[in-house]
Amino acid sequence: MVAVSFRCGHGAVAGTDGVVALRRVCPLCMLIDETHRSRGELLGRVAPAQRSALARETRIGATYDWRCARGHDRYAATISEVLTGPGCPKCRVNAGGPTAAREAGVAYMNPGLRTRTSQTEQRLRMLLGERIRLHQGVNAVRIARTFYGRQEVWPDILVPQLRIAIEYDDPGRSRRAHRGLKEGSDLEKDEALREVGWEVVRIRAGGLAAVGRNSVVCTALSPAVVDEVVACMRRIRGDAAVDALSLGHPALP
């Protein structure tokens, strides 16, 4: 077997006799980037005895033992399954239980949630907040399955009165965001919300194609795009429901 070193620094030690140096990052770093995760996140979830091995790992199909955040038994899974799959087997079973079913679809505030909000997403909230009353006290929705090991999802904007979530997608500087595996993850998230009575309106900007019946395709965010989002909300829930939250339509540049 040929020893290989990668541009990201993982793999064999570069410069060592017999080691082939490649000018690209390793397969694991590629998958981490595509799924918008981090190696640090993986190191925090793997069994402590295997952290040093995972810190050097390059293969997405390598199997490790993982810890459940809820304290369930450790479980074996490949890195690919952990990055793209539903997580702990016991959590998956519990997500389908009667107690979880009663809570499914409830929007609430998770005070420990740490997500990055872009300036565009902040502007989207401001523009939408000039049209309808937004609930500022919720940031998560309980679902009836696990999603990346959690029984909740965190859309960009929640309108719990209508059970509508709004997401803003653009390809970012890399031009690869919300494509490939991340697009598949977005669709799985939307389906998990629909299972508990929510609908998702996705703004697909910067050349991203529509991914469903409630997609709003645009070049970039603008007041007209937000008007289209509100129109989509009316198609989903009806004029009366949206009018009950309406603040009128201000004159915007």
KOLPALO-455475 format. One record per residue (C-alpha): residue number from 1; residue in one letter; x, y, z. Coordinates in nm, 2 decimals, always signed. Example, Ala and Ser with C-alpha at 12.3 -4.5 7.8 and 13.67 -1.06 7.14 Angstrom:
2
+-----+------+--------+--------+--------+
: seq : type :     px :     py :     pz :
+-----+------+--------+--------+--------+
:   1 :    a :  +1.23 :  -0.45 :  +0.78 :
:   2 :    s :  +1.37 :  -0.11 :  +0.71 :
+-----+------+--------+--------+--------+
***
This chain:
253
+-----+------+--------+--------+--------+
: seq : type :     px :     py :     pz :
+-----+------+--------+--------+--------+
:   1 :    m :  +0.00 :  +0.00 :  +0.00 :
:   2 :    v :  +0.13 :  +0.34 :  -0.10 :
:   3 :    a :  +0.16 :  +0.60 :  +0.19 :
:   4 :    v :  +0.01 :  +0.93 :  +0.10 :
:   5 :    s :  +0.02 :  +1.28 :  +0.25 :
:   6 :    f :  -0.24 :  +1.54 :  +0.17 :
:   7 :    r :  -0.23 :  +1.92 :  +0.14 :
:   8 :    c :  -0.44 :  +1.95 :  +0.46 :
:   9 :    g :  -0.16 :  +1.79 :  +0.66 :
:  10 :    h :  -0.34 :  +1.46 :  +0.72 :
:  11 :    g :  -0.21 :  +1.12 :  +0.62 :
:  12 :    a :  +0.15 :  +1.01 :  +0.62 :
:  13 :    v :  +0.43 :  +1.25 :  +0.71 :
:  14 :    a :  +0.52 :  +1.46 :  +0.40 :
:  15 :    g :  +0.88 :  +1.43 :  +0.29 :
:  16 :    t :  +0.93 :  +1.09 :  +0.43 :
:  17 :    d :  +1.09 :  +0.83 :  +0.20 :
:  18 :    g :  +0.82 :  +0.64 :  +0.00 :
:  19 :    v :  +0.54 :  +0.89 :  +0.08 :
:  20 :    v :  +0.35 :  +1.03 :  -0.22 :
:  21 :    a :  +0.24 :  +1.40 :  -0.16 :
:  22 :    l :  -0.09 :  +1.50 :  -0.32 :
:  23 :    r :  -0.19 :  +1.86 :  -0.38 :
:  24 :    r :  -0.54 :  +1.82 :  -0.25 :
:  25 :    v :  -0.71 :  +1.78 :  +0.08 :
:  26 :    c :  -0.79 :  +1.43 :  +0.21 :
:  27 :    p :  -1.13 :  +1.27 :  +0.14 :
:  28 :    l :  -1.24 :  +1.32 :  +0.50 :
:  29 :    c :  -1.16 :  +1.70 :  +0.49 :
:  30 :    m :  -1.36 :  +1.72 :  +0.16 :
:  31 :    l :  -1.66 :  +1.56 :  +0.32 :
:  32 :    i :  -1.63 :  +1.78 :  +0.63 :
:  33 :    d :  -1.63 :  +2.09 :  +0.41 :
:  34 :    e :  -1.92 :  +1.97 :  +0.19 :
:  35 :    t :  -2.14 :  +1.90 :  +0.50 :
:  36 :    h :  -2.04 :  +2.22 :  +0.67 :
:  37 :    r :  -1.91 :  +2.04 :  +0.98 :
:  38 :    s :  -1.57 :  +2.04 :  +1.15 :
:  39 :    r :  -1.31 :  +1.78 :  +1.25 :
:  40 :    g :  -1.32 :  +1.93 :  +1.60 :
:  41 :    e :  -1.69 :  +1.84 :  +1.61 :
:  42 :    l :  -1.61 :  +1.48 :  +1.53 :
:  43 :    l :  -1.33 :  +1.47 :  +1.79 :
:  44 :    g :  -1.58 :  +1.58 :  +2.05 :
:  45 :    r :  -1.81 :  +1.29 :  +1.96 :
:  46 :    v :  -1.57 :  +1.00 :  +1.92 :
:  47 :    a :  -1.46 :  +0.77 :  +2.20 :
:  48 :    p :  -1.16 :  +0.94 :  +2.38 :
:  49 :    a :  -0.93 :  +0.65 :  +2.32 :
:  50 :    q :  -0.97 :  +0.70 :  +1.94 :
:  51 :    r :  -0.93 :  +1.08 :  +1.92 :
:  52 :    s :  -0.56 :  +1.07 :  +1.82 :
:  53 :    a :  -0.64 :  +0.83 :  +1.54 :
:  54 :    l :  -0.93 :  +1.04 :  +1.42 :
:  55 :    a :  -0.72 :  +1.35 :  +1.43 :
:  56 :    r :  -0.50 :  +1.20 :  +1.16 :
:  57 :    e :  -0.77 :  +1.01 :  +0.97 :
:  58 :    t :  -0.82 :  +1.06 :  +0.59 :
:  59 :    r :  -1.08 :  +0.79 :  +0.51 :
:  60 :    i :  -1.46 :  +0.86 :  +0.52 :
:  61 :    g :  -1.53 :  +0.49 :  +0.54 :
:  62 :    a :  -1.33 :  +0.42 :  +0.86 :
:  63 :    t :  -1.53 :  +0.29 :  +1.15 :
:  64 :    y :  -1.50 :  +0.44 :  +1.50 :
:  65 :    d :  -1.69 :  +0.42 :  +1.83 :
:  66 :    w :  -1.91 :  +0.73 :  +1.90 :
:  67 :    r :  -2.05 :  +0.88 :  +2.21 :
:  68 :    c :  -2.42 :  +0.98 :  +2.23 :
:  69 :    a :  -2.48 :  +1.33 :  +2.37 :
:  70 :    r :  -2.77 :  +1.19 :  +2.57 :
:  71 :    g :  -2.56 :  +0.93 :  +2.75 :
:  72 :    h :  -2.67 :  +0.62 :  +2.56 :
:  73 :    d :  -2.44 :  +0.33 :  +2.48 :
:  74 :    r :  -2.15 :  +0.40 :  +2.25 :
:  75 :    y :  -2.22 :  +0.28 :  +1.89 :
:  76 :    a :  -2.00 :  +0.19 :  +1.60 :
:  77 :    a :  -2.04 :  +0.38 :  +1.27 :
:  78 :    t :  -1.83 :  +0.50 :  +0.98 :
:  79 :    i :  -1.73 :  +0.87 :  +0.97 :
:  80 :    s :  -1.95 :  +0.91 :  +0.66 :
:  81 :    e :  -2.25 :  +0.78 :  +0.85 :
:  82 :    v :  -2.19 :  +1.01 :  +1.14 :
:  83 :    l :  -2.15 :  +1.31 :  +0.91 :
:  84 :    t :  -2.46 :  +1.24 :  +0.69 :
:  85 :    g :  -2.67 :  +1.00 :  +0.90 :
:  86 :    p :  -2.92 :  +1.01 :  +1.18 :
:  87 :    g :  -2.68 :  +0.93 :  +1.47 :
:  88 :    c :  -2.73 :  +0.71 :  +1.78 :
:  89 :    p :  -2.95 :  +0.41 :  +1.73 :
:  90 :    k :  -3.13 :  +0.45 :  +2.06 :
:  91 :    c :  -3.20 :  +0.82 :  +1.99 :
:  92 :    r :  -3.36 :  +0.71 :  +1.66 :
:  93 :    v :  -3.58 :  +0.47 :  +1.84 :
:  94 :    n :  -3.68 :  +0.72 :  +2.11 :
:  95 :    a :  -3.76 :  +0.98 :  +1.84 :
:  96 :    g :  -4.05 :  +0.76 :  +1.73 :
:  97 :    g :  -4.18 :  +0.70 :  +2.08 :
:  98 :    p :  -4.52 :  +0.83 :  +2.22 :
:  99 :    t :  -4.36 :  +1.11 :  +2.43 :
: 100 :    a :  -4.16 :  +1.24 :  +2.13 :
: 101 :    a :  -4.47 :  +1.22 :  +1.91 :
: 102 :    r :  -4.66 :  +1.45 :  +2.14 :
: 103 :    e :  -4.38 :  +1.71 :  +2.13 :
: 104 :    a :  -4.32 :  +1.68 :  +1.75 :
: 105 :    g :  -4.38 :  +2.00 :  +1.56 :
: 106 :    v :  -4.34 :  +2.23 :  +1.87 :
: 107 :    a :  -4.13 :  +2.54 :  +1.81 :
: 108 :    y :  -3.92 :  +2.66 :  +2.11 :
: 109 :    m :  -3.61 :  +2.85 :  +2.22 :
: 110 :    n :  -3.30 :  +2.65 :  +2.26 :
: 111 :    p :  -3.08 :  +2.89 :  +2.46 :
: 112 :    g :  -2.76 :  +2.68 :  +2.40 :
: 113 :    l :  -2.79 :  +2.69 :  +2.03 :
: 114 :    r :  -2.49 :  +2.84 :  +1.86 :
: 115 :    t :  -2.53 :  +2.90 :  +1.49 :
: 116 :    r :  -2.37 :  +3.15 :  +1.26 :
: 117 :    t :  -2.60 :  +3.41 :  +1.11 :
: 118 :    s :  -2.48 :  +3.58 :  +0.79 :
: 119 :    q :  -2.55 :  +3.95 :  +0.72 :
: 120 :    t :  -2.78 :  +3.84 :  +0.44 :
: 121 :    e :  -2.99 :  +3.62 :  +0.68 :
: 122 :    q :  -3.01 :  +3.92 :  +0.92 :
: 123 :    r :  -3.13 :  +4.14 :  +0.63 :
: 124 :    l :  -3.39 :  +3.87 :  +0.54 :
: 125 :    r :  -3.52 :  +3.88 :  +0.89 :
: 126 :    m :  -3.54 :  +4.26 :  +0.89 :
: 127 :    l :  -3.72 :  +4.28 :  +0.55 :
: 128 :    l :  -3.97 :  +4.00 :  +0.65 :
: 129 :    g :  -4.02 :  +4.16 :  +0.99 :
: 130 :    e :  -4.14 :  +4.47 :  +0.81 :
: 131 :    r :  -4.42 :  +4.27 :  +0.65 :
: 132 :    i :  -4.53 :  +4.03 :  +0.92 :
: 133 :    r :  -4.50 :  +3.99 :  +1.29 :
: 134 :    l :  -4.21 :  +3.75 :  +1.36 :
: 135 :    h :  -4.18 :  +3.55 :  +1.68 :
: 136 :    q :  -3.85 :  +3.64 :  +1.84 :
: 137 :    g :  -3.86 :  +3.37 :  +2.11 :
: 138 :    v :  -3.81 :  +3.05 :  +1.91 :
: 139 :    n :  -3.51 :  +2.91 :  +1.72 :
: 140 :    a :  -3.58 :  +2.53 :  +1.70 :
: 141 :    v :  -3.85 :  +2.28 :  +1.60 :
: 142 :    r :  -3.89 :  +1.94 :  +1.76 :
: 143 :    i :  -3.91 :  +1.67 :  +1.49 :
: 144 :    a :  -4.02 :  +1.30 :  +1.50 :
: 145 :    r :  -3.68 :  +1.16 :  +1.40 :
: 146 :    t :  -3.32 :  +1.24 :  +1.46 :
: 147 :    f :  -3.13 :  +1.48 :  +1.23 :
: 148 :    y :  -2.75 :  +1.47 :  +1.26 :
: 149 :    g :  -2.80 :  +1.31 :  +1.60 :
: 150 :    r :  -3.05 :  +1.57 :  +1.73 :
: 151 :    q :  -3.43 :  +1.56 :  +1.76 :
: 152 :    e :  -3.46 :  +1.92 :  +1.65 :
: 153 :    v :  -3.38 :  +2.14 :  +1.35 :
: 154 :    w :  -3.29 :  +2.50 :  +1.34 :
: 155 :    p :  -3.42 :  +2.69 :  +1.03 :
: 156 :    d :  -3.31 :  +3.04 :  +0.96 :
: 157 :    i :  -3.65 :  +3.20 :  +1.04 :
: 158 :    l :  -3.95 :  +3.04 :  +1.21 :
: 159 :    v :  -4.31 :  +3.16 :  +1.18 :
: 160 :    p :  -4.47 :  +2.93 :  +1.44 :
: 161 :    q :  -4.82 :  +3.08 :  +1.40 :
: 162 :    l :  -4.82 :  +2.95 :  +1.04 :
: 163 :    r :  -4.59 :  +2.65 :  +1.10 :
: 164 :    i :  -4.37 :  +2.78 :  +0.82 :
: 165 :    a :  -3.99 :  +2.79 :  +0.82 :
: 166 :    i :  -3.79 :  +3.01 :  +0.59 :
: 167 :    e :  -3.43 :  +2.92 :  +0.47 :
: 168 :    y :  -3.19 :  +3.12 :  +0.28 :
: 169 :    d :  -2.94 :  +2.92 :  +0.06 :
: 170 :    d :  -2.66 :  +3.05 :  -0.16 :
: 171 :    p :  -2.35 :  +2.88 :  -0.29 :
: 172 :    g :  -2.11 :  +3.11 :  -0.09 :
: 173 :    r :  -1.76 :  +3.19 :  -0.18 :
: 174 :    s :  -1.67 :  +2.83 :  -0.26 :
: 175 :    r :  -1.97 :  +2.81 :  -0.50 :
: 176 :    r :  -2.03 :  +2.46 :  -0.36 :
: 177 :    a :  -2.25 :  +2.54 :  -0.05 :
: 178 :    h :  -2.60 :  +2.39 :  -0.06 :
: 179 :    r :  -2.50 :  +2.16 :  -0.34 :
: 180 :    g :  -2.43 :  +1.79 :  -0.34 :
: 181 :    l :  -2.45 :  +1.63 :  +0.00 :
: 182 :    k :  -2.55 :  +1.96 :  +0.16 :
: 183 :    e :  -2.85 :  +1.99 :  -0.08 :
: 184 :    g :  -2.95 :  +1.64 :  +0.02 :
: 185 :    s :  -2.92 :  +1.73 :  +0.38 :
: 186 :    d :  -3.14 :  +2.04 :  +0.32 :
: 187 :    l :  -3.41 :  +1.82 :  +0.16 :
: 188 :    e :  -3.40 :  +1.57 :  +0.44 :
: 189 :    k :  -3.44 :  +1.86 :  +0.69 :
: 190 :    d :  -3.75 :  +1.99 :  +0.49 :
: 191 :    e :  -3.90 :  +1.64 :  +0.49 :
: 192 :    a :  -3.85 :  +1.61 :  +0.87 :
: 193 :    l :  -4.04 :  +1.94 :  +0.92 :
: 194 :    r :  -4.32 :  +1.83 :  +0.68 :
: 195 :    e :  -4.37 :  +1.51 :  +0.88 :
: 196 :    v :  -4.46 :  +1.73 :  +1.19 :
: 197 :    g :  -4.69 :  +1.97 :  +1.00 :
: 198 :    w :  -4.45 :  +2.24 :  +0.90 :
: 199 :    e :  -4.37 :  +2.37 :  +0.55 :
: 200 :    v :  -4.04 :  +2.52 :  +0.43 :
: 201 :    v :  -3.99 :  +2.81 :  +0.19 :
: 202 :    r :  -3.64 :  +2.81 :  +0.05 :
: 203 :    i :  -3.48 :  +3.12 :  -0.10 :
: 204 :    r :  -3.24 :  +2.98 :  -0.36 :
: 205 :    a :  -2.99 :  +3.25 :  -0.46 :
: 206 :    g :  -2.68 :  +3.29 :  -0.66 :
: 207 :    g :  -2.75 :  +3.03 :  -0.93 :
: 208 :    l :  -2.90 :  +2.75 :  -0.71 :
: 209 :    a :  -3.19 :  +2.57 :  -0.87 :
: 210 :    a :  -3.53 :  +2.52 :  -0.71 :
: 211 :    v :  -3.55 :  +2.21 :  -0.48 :
: 212 :    g :  -3.92 :  +2.19 :  -0.42 :
: 213 :    r :  -4.26 :  +2.35 :  -0.47 :
: 214 :    n :  -4.19 :  +2.63 :  -0.22 :
: 215 :    s :  -3.86 :  +2.74 :  -0.37 :
: 216 :    v :  -3.80 :  +3.11 :  -0.45 :
: 217 :    v :  -3.52 :  +3.13 :  -0.70 :
: 218 :    c :  -3.34 :  +3.46 :  -0.73 :
: 219 :    t :  -3.00 :  +3.62 :  -0.81 :
: 220 :    a :  -2.97 :  +3.79 :  -0.47 :
: 221 :    l :  -3.19 :  +3.89 :  -0.17 :
: 222 :    s :  -3.41 :  +4.19 :  -0.24 :
: 223 :    p :  -3.74 :  +4.34 :  -0.11 :
: 224 :    a :  -3.91 :  +4.19 :  -0.42 :
: 225 :    v :  -3.78 :  +3.84 :  -0.32 :
: 226 :    v :  -3.93 :  +3.88 :  +0.03 :
: 227 :    d :  -4.26 :  +3.99 :  -0.13 :
: 228 :    e :  -4.25 :  +3.66 :  -0.32 :
: 229 :    v :  -4.18 :  +3.47 :  +0.00 :
: 230 :    v :  -4.49 :  +3.62 :  +0.16 :
: 231 :    a :  -4.69 :  +3.53 :  -0.15 :
: 232 :    c :  -4.57 :  +3.17 :  -0.11 :
: 233 :    m :  -4.67 :  +3.17 :  +0.25 :
: 234 :    r :  -5.02 :  +3.29 :  +0.14 :
: 235 :    r :  -5.04 :  +3.00 :  -0.11 :
: 236 :    i :  -4.94 :  +2.75 :  +0.17 :
: 237 :    r :  -5.17 :  +2.88 :  +0.45 :
: 238 :    g :  -5.42 :  +3.11 :  +0.29 :
: 239 :    d :  -5.47 :  +3.49 :  +0.29 :
: 240 :    a :  -5.66 :  +3.50 :  +0.62 :
: 241 :    a :  -5.38 :  +3.34 :  +0.82 :
: 242 :    v :  -5.11 :  +3.56 :  +0.67 :
: 243 :    d :  -5.33 :  +3.88 :  +0.70 :
: 244 :    a :  -5.36 :  +3.81 :  +1.08 :
: 245 :    l :  -4.98 :  +3.86 :  +1.10 :
: 246 :    s :  -4.94 :  +4.13 :  +0.84 :
: 247 :    l :  -4.79 :  +4.47 :  +0.92 :
: 248 :    g :  -4.87 :  +4.62 :  +0.58 :
: 249 :    h :  -4.62 :  +4.68 :  +0.30 :
: 250 :    p :  -4.38 :  +4.97 :  +0.36 :
: 251 :    a :  -4.23 :  +5.17 :  +0.08 :
: 252 :    l :  -3.88 :  +5.03 :  +0.03 :
: 253 :    p :  -3.60 :  +5.15 :  -0.20 :
+-----+------+--------+--------+--------+
***
